[in-house]
Amino acid sequence: MRPDNLKKLFKLTLTKLGKIYFFISITLLLSAIVFYFYTSLKFSVNMPYSDDYDAILDFINKFYTHSDFGYRLYLLFSQFHEHRIVFDRVITLFFFNILGKINFCILSIVGNLGLILIILFLIIFFKKKYGFKLTELTPIAITMLCFSQWELMADFPMASIQQYYELLFSIISIVTFTCEGYGFILGIVFFVLAVFTGGGGLFVSPIVLLYLLLTRQYKRFSTFLIASLIIFYIYFPLLHYISPPIKDTLIFCLKNPTTLLGYMMIFISSAAKSYALIFILAILLILNYLWLLRRKLNKDNHALILLISFIFLTSLVVGLNRIFLGFDSAMFSRYTMYSLFLFSISYISLFLNAKGKKIRSLIALLGLLLSIVLYVGWIQTAYSELSDKQYMLNNFMSYPYQDKAFENIKLAKENGWFIPVQNVYDRTKQEFYLAENIKQLKKYNAPPLLVLTYFYKYPFPFENKQFQLIVKKYDNINLYGWALDPFGKTTASFLFADIDGKLYPLTYGFPRNDVVKLFKIPQFKFSGFNSNVSIKDLSNGAHEFSLIVVNHDQTAYYQTEKLIFYKETE
Protein backbone atom coordinates (compact mmCIF):
# COMPACT_ATOMS: atom_id res chain seq x y z
CA MET A 1 0.00 0.00 0.00
CA ARG A 2 1.29 3.45 -0.94
CA PRO A 3 2.29 5.88 1.89
CA ASP A 4 -0.43 8.36 0.81
CA ASN A 5 -3.08 5.68 1.15
CA LEU A 6 -1.73 4.70 4.57
CA LYS A 7 -2.03 8.31 5.75
CA LYS A 8 -5.61 8.54 4.44
CA LEU A 9 -6.49 5.24 6.17
CA PHE A 10 -4.91 6.43 9.40
CA LYS A 11 -6.81 9.73 9.28
CA LEU A 12 -10.05 7.90 8.48
CA THR A 13 -9.49 5.54 11.43
CA LEU A 14 -8.81 8.45 13.77
CA THR A 15 -11.97 10.20 12.55
CA LYS A 16 -14.05 7.08 13.19
CA LEU A 17 -12.47 6.58 16.63
CA GLY A 18 -13.19 10.24 17.42
CA LYS A 19 -16.85 9.77 16.48
CA ILE A 20 -17.05 6.60 18.59
CA TYR A 21 -15.43 8.41 21.55
CA PHE A 22 -17.87 11.32 21.15
CA PHE A 23 -20.84 8.92 21.08
CA ILE A 24 -19.59 7.03 24.15
CA SER A 25 -18.91 10.27 26.09
CA ILE A 26 -22.34 11.76 25.38
CA THR A 27 -24.07 8.45 26.12
CA LEU A 28 -22.25 8.21 29.46
CA LEU A 29 -23.11 11.82 30.31
CA LEU A 30 -26.81 11.44 29.54
CA SER A 31 -26.92 8.09 31.35
CA ALA A 32 -25.33 9.65 34.44
CA ILE A 33 -27.92 12.46 34.48
CA VAL A 34 -30.89 10.12 33.91
CA PHE A 35 -29.71 7.63 36.54
CA TYR A 36 -29.08 10.44 39.05
CA PHE A 37 -32.64 11.78 38.75
CA TYR A 38 -34.13 8.29 38.56
CA THR A 39 -32.47 7.50 41.90
CA SER A 40 -33.60 10.80 43.39
CA LEU A 41 -37.24 10.12 42.44
CA LYS A 42 -37.06 6.45 43.45
CA PHE A 43 -36.24 7.29 47.07
CA SER A 44 -38.31 10.48 47.41
CA VAL A 45 -40.82 10.66 50.26
CA ASN A 46 -43.08 13.65 50.82
CA MET A 47 -41.93 14.18 54.39
CA PRO A 48 -39.57 16.73 55.97
CA TYR A 49 -36.13 15.54 57.02
CA SER A 50 -33.99 17.05 59.78
CA ASP A 51 -33.67 20.83 59.17
CA ASP A 52 -36.65 20.74 56.75
CA TYR A 53 -38.89 20.89 59.84
CA ASP A 54 -37.56 24.36 60.71
CA ALA A 55 -36.47 25.80 57.37
CA ILE A 56 -39.59 24.81 55.40
CA LEU A 57 -42.45 23.48 57.53
CA ASP A 58 -42.12 25.83 60.51
CA PHE A 59 -41.42 28.74 58.15
CA ILE A 60 -44.67 28.16 56.20
CA ASN A 61 -46.65 27.75 59.43
CA LYS A 62 -45.38 31.04 60.81
CA PHE A 63 -45.58 32.91 57.50
CA TYR A 64 -49.24 32.08 56.90
CA THR A 65 -50.43 32.38 60.49
CA HIS A 66 -49.19 35.97 60.57
CA SER A 67 -50.46 38.59 58.13
CA ASP A 68 -48.15 41.38 59.29
CA PHE A 69 -45.85 42.36 56.39
CA GLY A 70 -42.98 43.37 58.68
CA TYR A 71 -43.00 40.03 60.47
CA ARG A 72 -43.10 38.13 57.18
CA LEU A 73 -40.13 40.15 55.90
CA TYR A 74 -38.31 39.36 59.14
CA LEU A 75 -39.00 35.63 58.61
CA LEU A 76 -37.53 35.77 55.11
CA PHE A 77 -34.25 37.25 56.31
CA SER A 78 -34.08 35.65 59.77
CA GLN A 79 -31.00 33.64 60.67
CA PHE A 80 -31.01 29.86 60.29
CA HIS A 81 -28.02 28.36 62.14
CA GLU A 82 -25.06 30.29 60.64
CA HIS A 83 -26.94 31.20 57.47
CA ARG A 84 -29.62 33.45 56.02
CA ILE A 85 -31.50 31.16 53.65
CA VAL A 86 -33.59 33.77 51.84
CA PHE A 87 -33.38 31.95 48.50
CA ASP A 88 -34.58 28.71 50.13
CA ARG A 89 -37.60 30.51 51.54
CA VAL A 90 -38.45 32.34 48.32
CA ILE A 91 -38.40 29.02 46.42
CA THR A 92 -40.56 27.42 49.13
CA LEU A 93 -43.11 30.23 48.93
CA PHE A 94 -43.13 30.15 45.12
CA PHE A 95 -43.98 26.46 44.89
CA PHE A 96 -46.33 26.60 47.87
CA ASN A 97 -48.41 29.25 46.08
CA ILE A 98 -48.39 27.27 42.83
CA LEU A 99 -49.24 23.89 44.38
CA GLY A 100 -51.31 25.12 47.34
CA LYS A 101 -49.36 22.71 49.58
CA ILE A 102 -45.82 21.92 50.64
CA ASN A 103 -44.38 19.17 48.47
CA PHE A 104 -40.94 18.08 49.63
CA CYS A 105 -40.45 15.83 46.58
CA ILE A 106 -40.89 18.78 44.18
CA LEU A 107 -38.60 20.97 46.28
CA SER A 108 -35.98 18.21 46.26
CA ILE A 109 -36.07 18.14 42.43
CA VAL A 110 -35.65 21.94 42.38
CA GLY A 111 -32.63 21.56 44.65
CA ASN A 112 -31.05 18.98 42.34
CA LEU A 113 -31.65 21.22 39.33
CA GLY A 114 -29.13 23.54 41.01
CA LEU A 115 -26.48 20.86 40.48
CA ILE A 116 -27.42 20.59 36.79
CA LEU A 117 -27.14 24.38 36.48
CA ILE A 118 -23.65 24.26 38.01
CA ILE A 119 -22.59 21.65 35.45
CA LEU A 120 -24.23 23.58 32.60
CA PHE A 121 -22.53 26.83 33.59
CA LEU A 122 -19.11 25.18 33.83
CA ILE A 123 -19.54 23.55 30.41
CA ILE A 124 -20.67 26.81 28.75
CA PHE A 125 -17.95 28.89 30.45
CA PHE A 126 -15.01 26.56 29.72
CA LYS A 127 -16.26 25.85 26.20
CA LYS A 128 -16.62 29.53 25.36
CA LYS A 129 -13.57 30.91 27.18
CA TYR A 130 -11.03 28.15 26.55
CA GLY A 131 -12.47 26.34 23.51
CA PHE A 132 -13.02 23.00 25.24
CA LYS A 133 -14.85 20.28 23.35
CA LEU A 134 -17.91 18.74 24.96
CA THR A 135 -16.15 15.36 25.21
CA GLU A 136 -13.30 17.02 27.10
CA LEU A 137 -15.79 18.40 29.64
CA THR A 138 -17.71 15.15 30.11
CA PRO A 139 -15.45 14.06 33.04
CA ILE A 140 -16.42 17.10 35.14
CA ALA A 141 -20.13 16.50 34.52
CA ILE A 142 -19.93 12.82 35.54
CA THR A 143 -17.78 13.73 38.55
CA MET A 144 -20.23 16.40 39.73
CA LEU A 145 -23.08 13.85 39.46
CA CYS A 146 -21.29 11.40 41.77
CA PHE A 147 -23.52 9.63 44.33
CA SER A 148 -21.21 10.58 47.20
CA GLN A 149 -23.64 13.48 47.77
CA TRP A 150 -26.53 11.06 48.39
CA GLU A 151 -27.76 13.15 51.33
CA LEU A 152 -28.65 15.97 48.92
CA MET A 153 -30.01 13.73 46.16
CA ALA A 154 -33.36 12.97 47.80
CA ASP A 155 -35.45 13.98 50.81
CA PHE A 156 -33.46 16.97 52.06
CA PRO A 157 -34.68 19.92 49.94
CA MET A 158 -33.67 22.60 52.42
CA ALA A 159 -30.02 21.52 52.20
CA SER A 160 -29.97 20.77 48.47
CA ILE A 161 -31.49 24.15 47.54
CA GLN A 162 -29.19 26.02 49.91
CA GLN A 163 -25.93 24.27 49.06
CA TYR A 164 -26.26 23.78 45.31
CA TYR A 165 -27.53 27.30 44.60
CA GLU A 166 -25.06 28.90 47.02
CA LEU A 167 -22.25 27.16 45.14
CA LEU A 168 -23.82 28.06 41.77
CA PHE A 169 -24.13 31.77 42.62
CA SER A 170 -20.63 31.82 44.15
CA ILE A 171 -19.09 30.22 41.04
CA ILE A 172 -20.86 32.67 38.71
CA SER A 173 -19.87 35.61 40.89
CA ILE A 174 -16.19 34.63 41.04
CA VAL A 175 -15.97 33.82 37.33
CA THR A 176 -17.72 37.01 36.17
CA PHE A 177 -15.36 39.13 38.28
CA THR A 178 -12.54 37.89 36.01
CA CYS A 179 -14.45 38.92 32.87
CA GLU A 180 -14.48 42.27 31.11
CA GLY A 181 -17.49 44.51 30.43
CA TYR A 182 -20.52 43.88 32.60
CA GLY A 183 -18.78 41.02 34.43
CA PHE A 184 -18.01 43.21 37.44
CA ILE A 185 -21.66 44.24 37.90
CA LEU A 186 -22.86 40.65 37.46
CA GLY A 187 -20.23 39.55 39.97
CA ILE A 188 -21.70 41.85 42.63
CA VAL A 189 -25.28 40.75 41.86
CA PHE A 190 -24.45 37.06 42.15
CA PHE A 191 -22.35 37.73 45.26
CA VAL A 192 -25.45 39.15 46.96
CA LEU A 193 -27.51 36.16 45.80
CA ALA A 194 -24.87 33.75 47.13
CA VAL A 195 -24.71 35.50 50.52
CA PHE A 196 -28.48 35.32 51.04
CA THR A 197 -28.62 31.70 49.89
CA GLY A 198 -26.03 30.43 52.37
CA GLY A 199 -23.33 31.81 54.63
CA GLY A 200 -20.62 30.34 52.42
CA GLY A 201 -21.38 33.04 49.87
CA LEU A 202 -19.61 35.52 52.16
CA PHE A 203 -16.29 33.85 51.32
CA VAL A 204 -16.51 35.23 47.78
CA SER A 205 -15.68 38.68 49.14
CA PRO A 206 -12.14 38.14 50.54
CA ILE A 207 -11.18 35.97 47.56
CA VAL A 208 -12.26 38.55 44.98
CA LEU A 209 -10.91 41.54 46.93
CA LEU A 210 -7.47 39.93 47.11
CA TYR A 211 -7.63 39.15 43.39
CA LEU A 212 -8.57 42.74 42.47
CA LEU A 213 -5.79 44.08 44.67
CA LEU A 214 -3.10 41.77 43.25
CA THR A 215 -4.14 42.50 39.67
CA ARG A 216 -4.07 46.26 40.43
CA GLN A 217 -7.72 46.87 39.61
CA TYR A 218 -7.89 49.54 42.30
CA LYS A 219 -11.11 51.22 41.17
CA ARG A 220 -12.97 47.90 41.11
CA PHE A 221 -11.34 46.95 44.41
CA SER A 222 -12.66 50.12 46.09
CA THR A 223 -16.15 49.67 44.64
CA PHE A 224 -16.41 46.01 45.67
CA LEU A 225 -14.96 46.75 49.10
CA ILE A 226 -17.75 49.26 49.70
CA ALA A 227 -20.35 46.83 48.37
CA SER A 228 -18.96 44.06 50.61
CA LEU A 229 -18.99 46.27 53.71
CA ILE A 230 -22.63 47.18 53.04
CA ILE A 231 -23.60 43.51 52.64
CA PHE A 232 -21.63 42.49 55.74
CA TYR A 233 -23.30 45.28 57.72
CA ILE A 234 -26.76 44.13 56.62
CA TYR A 235 -25.95 40.46 57.23
CA PHE A 236 -24.45 40.86 60.70
CA PRO A 237 -25.31 43.95 62.85
CA LEU A 238 -28.39 45.25 61.01
CA LEU A 239 -30.18 41.88 60.99
CA HIS A 240 -28.87 41.00 64.49
CA TYR A 241 -26.66 38.03 63.66
CA ILE A 242 -26.17 35.59 66.56
CA SER A 243 -22.67 34.14 66.36
CA PRO A 244 -22.30 30.41 67.10
CA PRO A 245 -20.18 29.60 70.18
CA ILE A 246 -16.82 28.92 68.50
CA LYS A 247 -14.46 30.49 71.05
CA ASP A 248 -13.33 27.10 72.42
CA THR A 249 -12.96 25.73 68.89
CA LEU A 250 -10.79 28.68 67.82
CA ILE A 251 -8.53 28.23 70.82
CA PHE A 252 -8.24 24.51 70.08
CA CYS A 253 -7.38 25.16 66.42
CA LEU A 254 -4.74 27.75 67.35
CA LYS A 255 -3.13 25.24 69.70
CA ASN A 256 -3.51 22.35 67.22
CA PRO A 257 -3.04 23.77 63.70
CA THR A 258 -2.04 20.36 62.29
CA THR A 259 -5.40 18.95 63.38
CA LEU A 260 -7.18 21.76 61.55
CA LEU A 261 -5.02 21.16 58.48
CA GLY A 262 -5.91 17.46 58.61
CA TYR A 263 -9.60 18.34 58.78
CA MET A 264 -9.26 20.66 55.76
CA MET A 265 -7.43 17.97 53.78
CA ILE A 266 -10.21 15.47 54.46
CA PHE A 267 -12.85 18.05 53.52
CA ILE A 268 -11.35 18.95 50.13
CA SER A 269 -11.02 15.31 49.03
CA SER A 270 -13.76 13.56 51.04
CA ALA A 271 -15.41 12.09 47.92
CA ALA A 272 -12.44 9.72 47.65
CA LYS A 273 -14.05 7.62 50.43
CA SER A 274 -11.05 5.98 52.17
CA TYR A 275 -8.78 7.97 54.48
CA ALA A 276 -5.58 6.76 52.79
CA LEU A 277 -6.75 7.84 49.34
CA ILE A 278 -8.21 11.06 50.74
CA PHE A 279 -4.86 12.28 52.08
CA ILE A 280 -2.99 11.29 48.91
CA LEU A 281 -5.49 13.18 46.76
CA ALA A 282 -5.47 16.15 49.14
CA ILE A 283 -1.69 16.48 48.77
CA LEU A 284 -1.99 16.26 44.97
CA LEU A 285 -4.74 18.90 44.94
CA ILE A 286 -2.65 21.25 47.08
CA LEU A 287 0.42 20.70 44.87
CA ASN A 288 -1.66 21.44 41.77
CA TYR A 289 -2.88 24.66 43.38
CA LEU A 290 0.66 25.74 44.28
CA TRP A 291 1.76 24.90 40.74
CA LEU A 292 -0.95 27.20 39.35
CA LEU A 293 0.15 29.98 41.68
CA ARG A 294 3.77 29.62 40.54
CA ARG A 295 2.69 30.39 37.00
CA LYS A 296 2.63 34.05 38.10
CA LEU A 297 -1.14 34.37 37.90
CA ASN A 298 -1.31 33.61 34.19
CA LYS A 299 -4.51 35.31 33.02
CA ASP A 300 -6.00 32.04 31.76
CA ASN A 301 -5.67 30.62 35.28
CA HIS A 302 -7.32 33.50 37.18
CA ALA A 303 -10.79 31.97 37.41
CA LEU A 304 -9.38 28.53 38.28
CA ILE A 305 -7.15 29.90 41.04
CA LEU A 306 -10.02 31.91 42.55
CA LEU A 307 -12.43 28.95 42.46
CA ILE A 308 -9.90 26.64 44.13
CA SER A 309 -9.12 29.35 46.71
CA PHE A 310 -12.85 29.61 47.45
CA ILE A 311 -13.05 25.87 48.23
CA PHE A 312 -9.93 26.02 50.42
CA LEU A 313 -11.36 28.97 52.37
CA THR A 314 -14.66 27.10 52.74
CA SER A 315 -12.78 24.09 54.16
CA LEU A 316 -11.02 26.35 56.68
CA VAL A 317 -14.24 27.94 57.97
CA VAL A 318 -16.09 24.61 58.10
CA GLY A 319 -13.15 23.20 60.05
CA LEU A 320 -13.30 26.05 62.56
CA ASN A 321 -17.03 25.40 63.06
CA ARG A 322 -17.15 21.60 62.91
CA ILE A 323 -13.81 20.23 64.08
CA PHE A 324 -15.24 19.44 67.53
CA LEU A 325 -17.43 16.82 65.80
CA GLY A 326 -14.33 14.91 64.72
CA PHE A 327 -12.74 14.14 61.35
CA ASP A 328 -15.76 12.11 60.24
CA SER A 329 -17.81 15.31 60.06
CA ALA A 330 -15.53 16.52 57.25
CA MET A 331 -16.79 13.53 55.25
CA PHE A 332 -20.50 14.31 55.62
CA SER A 333 -22.24 13.39 52.39
CA ARG A 334 -23.51 16.92 51.77
CA TYR A 335 -19.95 18.31 51.97
CA THR A 336 -18.59 16.06 49.22
CA MET A 337 -20.05 18.39 46.59
CA TYR A 338 -17.13 20.76 47.36
CA SER A 339 -14.68 17.91 46.94
CA LEU A 340 -16.25 16.89 43.61
CA PHE A 341 -16.12 20.49 42.40
CA LEU A 342 -12.44 20.73 43.38
CA PHE A 343 -11.68 17.50 41.51
CA SER A 344 -13.39 18.97 38.44
CA ILE A 345 -11.57 22.31 38.56
CA SER A 346 -8.22 20.58 39.12
CA TYR A 347 -8.85 18.41 36.06
CA ILE A 348 -9.58 21.55 34.01
CA SER A 349 -6.38 23.20 35.25
CA LEU A 350 -4.27 20.18 34.29
CA PHE A 351 -5.88 19.96 30.87
CA LEU A 352 -5.61 23.68 30.20
CA ASN A 353 -1.93 23.89 31.14
CA ALA A 354 -0.86 20.68 29.42
CA LYS A 355 1.43 21.07 26.41
CA GLY A 356 0.61 19.13 23.27
CA LYS A 357 -2.53 17.60 21.85
CA LYS A 358 -1.53 14.05 22.76
CA ILE A 359 -1.05 14.88 26.45
CA ARG A 360 -4.41 16.66 26.53
CA SER A 361 -6.10 13.67 24.91
CA LEU A 362 -4.50 11.40 27.51
CA ILE A 363 -5.66 13.66 30.38
CA ALA A 364 -9.21 13.70 28.93
CA LEU A 365 -9.28 9.91 28.66
CA LEU A 366 -7.89 9.39 32.18
CA GLY A 367 -10.33 12.01 33.50
CA LEU A 368 -13.25 10.17 31.92
CA LEU A 369 -12.14 6.80 33.30
CA LEU A 370 -11.56 8.17 36.82
CA SER A 371 -14.91 10.00 36.82
CA ILE A 372 -16.68 6.74 35.88
CA VAL A 373 -14.82 4.84 38.64
CA LEU A 374 -15.79 7.52 41.17
CA TYR A 375 -19.41 7.58 40.00
CA VAL A 376 -19.85 3.78 40.03
CA GLY A 377 -17.90 3.40 43.29
CA TRP A 378 -20.49 5.34 45.28
CA ILE A 379 -23.67 3.79 43.87
CA GLN A 380 -23.94 0.86 46.29
CA THR A 381 -23.24 3.03 49.35
CA ALA A 382 -25.70 5.69 48.18
CA TYR A 383 -28.46 3.16 47.53
CA SER A 384 -28.00 1.64 50.97
CA GLU A 385 -28.06 5.04 52.70
CA LEU A 386 -31.02 6.31 50.67
CA SER A 387 -32.96 3.11 51.36
CA ASP A 388 -32.39 3.59 55.11
CA LYS A 389 -33.43 7.23 54.83
CA GLN A 390 -36.59 6.27 52.96
CA TYR A 391 -37.47 3.76 55.68
CA MET A 392 -36.98 6.39 58.37
CA LEU A 393 -39.17 8.96 56.62
CA ASN A 394 -41.93 6.39 56.19
CA ASN A 395 -41.87 5.41 59.87
CA PHE A 396 -41.00 8.33 62.17
CA MET A 397 -40.25 12.04 62.32
CA SER A 398 -36.51 12.50 61.85
CA TYR A 399 -36.18 15.60 63.99
CA PRO A 400 -34.43 15.78 67.38
CA TYR A 401 -37.37 17.47 69.17
CA GLN A 402 -40.37 15.20 68.71
CA ASP A 403 -42.80 17.59 70.42
CA LYS A 404 -41.90 20.50 68.15
CA ALA A 405 -41.93 18.29 65.04
CA PHE A 406 -45.39 16.92 65.80
CA GLU A 407 -46.69 20.40 66.59
CA ASN A 408 -45.54 21.67 63.17
CA ILE A 409 -46.88 18.64 61.30
CA LYS A 410 -50.23 18.86 63.08
CA LEU A 411 -50.65 22.61 62.43
CA ALA A 412 -49.78 22.28 58.74
CA LYS A 413 -52.10 19.27 58.34
CA GLU A 414 -55.03 21.02 60.03
CA ASN A 415 -54.64 24.05 57.74
CA GLY A 416 -54.33 21.89 54.62
CA TRP A 417 -50.80 23.12 53.96
CA PHE A 418 -49.18 19.70 54.11
CA ILE A 419 -50.29 16.06 53.95
CA PRO A 420 -47.88 13.88 55.95
CA VAL A 421 -47.35 10.14 55.52
CA GLN A 422 -50.36 8.70 57.35
CA ASN A 423 -48.38 5.94 59.05
CA VAL A 424 -45.97 8.47 60.57
CA TYR A 425 -48.76 10.75 61.72
CA ASP A 426 -50.77 7.93 63.36
CA ARG A 427 -47.66 6.46 64.97
CA THR A 428 -46.67 9.83 66.43
CA LYS A 429 -50.16 10.39 67.83
CA GLN A 430 -49.91 7.01 69.56
CA GLU A 431 -46.47 7.94 70.87
CA PHE A 432 -47.75 11.12 72.52
CA TYR A 433 -50.78 9.27 73.88
CA LEU A 434 -48.51 6.74 75.59
CA ALA A 435 -46.40 9.57 77.00
CA GLU A 436 -49.48 10.57 79.01
CA ASN A 437 -50.77 7.05 79.67
CA ILE A 438 -47.71 4.82 80.05
CA LYS A 439 -49.14 3.23 83.19
CA GLN A 440 -51.75 1.49 81.04
CA LEU A 441 -48.98 -0.83 79.88
CA LYS A 442 -47.41 -3.63 81.85
CA LYS A 443 -43.99 -2.88 83.34
CA TYR A 444 -41.25 -5.48 82.95
CA ASN A 445 -39.06 -6.10 85.98
CA ALA A 446 -36.11 -6.80 83.72
CA PRO A 447 -33.96 -3.87 82.55
CA PRO A 448 -34.06 -2.91 78.86
CA LEU A 449 -31.34 -3.85 76.40
CA LEU A 450 -30.06 -0.34 75.91
CA VAL A 451 -26.84 1.61 75.56
CA LEU A 452 -26.83 5.35 76.29
CA THR A 453 -23.62 6.59 74.69
CA TYR A 454 -24.04 10.25 75.58
CA PHE A 455 -26.06 12.23 78.07
CA TYR A 456 -25.72 15.93 77.23
CA LYS A 457 -21.91 16.04 76.71
CA TYR A 458 -21.02 13.26 79.12
CA PRO A 459 -19.97 9.86 77.73
CA PHE A 460 -21.38 6.75 79.36
CA PRO A 461 -20.72 4.67 81.39
CA PHE A 462 -19.15 6.67 84.22
CA GLU A 463 -16.09 5.24 85.92
CA ASN A 464 -16.65 7.36 89.00
CA LYS A 465 -20.04 6.54 90.51
CA GLN A 466 -20.00 9.76 92.55
CA PHE A 467 -19.65 11.80 89.35
CA GLN A 468 -22.23 14.59 89.12
CA LEU A 469 -24.09 15.29 85.88
CA ILE A 470 -24.23 19.07 85.61
CA VAL A 471 -26.12 20.76 82.79
CA LYS A 472 -25.20 24.40 82.20
CA LYS A 473 -26.06 27.11 79.68
CA TYR A 474 -27.94 25.03 77.16
CA ASP A 475 -31.68 24.47 77.44
CA ASN A 476 -31.59 20.90 76.09
CA ILE A 477 -30.02 17.54 76.75
CA ASN A 478 -28.80 15.46 73.83
CA LEU A 479 -29.37 11.72 74.23
CA TYR A 480 -27.60 9.33 71.88
CA GLY A 481 -27.46 5.53 71.82
CA TRP A 482 -29.50 2.47 70.90
CA ALA A 483 -32.31 0.44 72.47
CA LEU A 484 -33.92 -2.97 71.80
CA ASP A 485 -36.81 -5.15 72.85
CA PRO A 486 -34.85 -8.14 74.26
CA PHE A 487 -37.83 -10.45 74.74
CA GLY A 488 -39.14 -9.79 71.25
CA LYS A 489 -35.61 -9.92 69.77
CA THR A 490 -36.42 -6.89 67.65
CA THR A 491 -36.48 -3.10 67.88
CA ALA A 492 -38.63 -1.24 70.37
CA SER A 493 -41.69 0.72 69.31
CA PHE A 494 -41.11 3.92 71.29
CA LEU A 495 -38.51 5.46 73.55
CA PHE A 496 -39.12 8.09 76.24
CA ALA A 497 -36.98 10.16 78.57
CA ASP A 498 -38.51 10.27 82.05
CA ILE A 499 -37.55 13.46 83.91
CA ASP A 500 -39.15 13.86 87.32
CA GLY A 501 -42.06 11.65 86.22
CA LYS A 502 -42.79 13.51 82.97
CA LEU A 503 -42.24 11.57 79.74
CA TYR A 504 -40.57 13.15 76.69
CA PRO A 505 -40.82 11.23 73.38
CA LEU A 506 -37.42 10.64 71.78
CA THR A 507 -36.48 10.36 68.12
CA TYR A 508 -35.98 6.61 67.70
CA GLY A 509 -35.38 4.43 64.64
CA PHE A 510 -32.04 5.49 63.17
CA PRO A 511 -30.00 2.77 61.44
CA ARG A 512 -27.28 1.17 63.59
CA ASN A 513 -25.27 -1.31 61.55
CA ASP A 514 -22.86 -1.70 64.49
CA VAL A 515 -25.69 -3.15 66.59
CA VAL A 516 -26.56 -5.63 63.82
CA LYS A 517 -22.89 -6.61 63.65
CA LEU A 518 -22.70 -7.00 67.44
CA PHE A 519 -25.75 -9.26 67.81
CA LYS A 520 -25.80 -10.70 64.26
CA ILE A 521 -29.56 -10.05 64.12
CA PRO A 522 -30.72 -8.00 61.06
CA GLN A 523 -33.96 -6.98 62.81
CA PHE A 524 -31.92 -4.80 65.18
CA LYS A 525 -30.87 -2.39 62.43
CA PHE A 526 -33.20 0.55 63.13
CA SER A 527 -32.52 0.70 66.85
CA GLY A 528 -30.68 4.00 67.17
CA PHE A 529 -31.79 7.16 68.90
CA ASN A 530 -30.41 10.69 68.69
CA SER A 531 -32.71 13.17 70.32
CA ASN A 532 -32.90 16.37 72.32
CA VAL A 533 -34.98 17.07 75.41
CA SER A 534 -35.67 20.68 76.32
CA ILE A 535 -35.10 21.47 79.99
CA LYS A 536 -35.49 25.23 79.82
CA ASP A 537 -38.59 25.05 82.01
CA LEU A 538 -36.90 22.93 84.70
CA SER A 539 -35.83 24.65 87.88
CA ASN A 540 -32.23 24.72 89.02
CA GLY A 541 -31.09 21.87 91.22
CA ALA A 542 -31.40 18.07 91.23
CA HIS A 543 -33.64 16.12 88.84
CA GLU A 544 -34.32 12.41 88.32
CA PHE A 545 -33.74 10.91 84.90
CA SER A 546 -34.42 7.51 83.36
CA LEU A 547 -35.24 5.99 79.98
CA ILE A 548 -38.41 4.06 79.17
CA VAL A 549 -38.42 1.56 76.32
CA VAL A 550 -41.81 0.38 75.01
CA ASN A 551 -41.69 -3.13 73.55
CA HIS A 552 -42.31 -3.83 69.88
CA ASP A 553 -45.97 -4.84 70.38
CA GLN A 554 -46.75 -1.81 72.60
CA THR A 555 -48.02 -4.04 75.40
CA ALA A 556 -45.32 -3.42 78.02
CA TYR A 557 -42.31 -1.28 78.81
CA TYR A 558 -38.88 -1.45 80.36
CA GLN A 559 -37.35 1.27 82.53
CA THR A 560 -33.72 1.98 83.37
CA GLU A 561 -32.47 2.80 86.84
CA LYS A 562 -32.85 6.43 87.73
CA LEU A 563 -29.89 8.78 87.81
CA ILE A 564 -29.60 12.29 89.16
CA PHE A 565 -28.52 15.31 87.13
CA TYR A 566 -28.19 18.90 88.22
CA LYS A 567 -29.28 21.95 86.28
CA GLU A 568 -27.24 25.06 86.83
CA THR A 569 -27.36 28.44 85.10
CA GLU A 570 -24.42 30.78 84.86
Secondary structure, 3 states (H helix, E strand, C coil): CCHHHHHHHHHHHHHHHHHHHHHHHHHHHHHHHHHHHHHHHHCCCCCCCCCHHHHHHHHHHHHHHCCCHHHHHHHHHCCECCECCHHHHHHHHHHHHHHCCCCHHHHHHHHHHHHHHHHHHHHHHHHHHHCCCHHHHHHHHHHHCCHHHHHHHCCCHHHHHHHHHHHHHHHHHHHHHCCCCCHHHHHHHHHHHHHCCCHHHHHHHHHHHHHHHHCCCHHHHHHHHHHHHHHHHHHHHHCCCCCCCCHHHHHHHHHCHHHHHHHHHHHHCHHHCCHHHHHHHHHHHHHHHHHHHHCCCCHHHHHHHHHHHHHHHHHHHHHHHHHHHCHHHHHCHHHHHHHHHHHHHHHHHHHHHCCCHHHHHHHHHHHHHHHHHHHHHCHHHHHHHHHHHHHHHCCCCCCCCHHHHHHHHHHHHHCCCCCCCHHHHHHHHHHHHHHHCHHHCEECCCCCEEEEEEECCEECCCCCCCCCEEECCCCEEEEEEEEEECCCCEECCEEEEEECCEEEECCEEECCHHHHHHHCCHHHCCCEEEEEEECCCCCCEEEEEEEEEECCCCCEEEECCCEEEEECCC
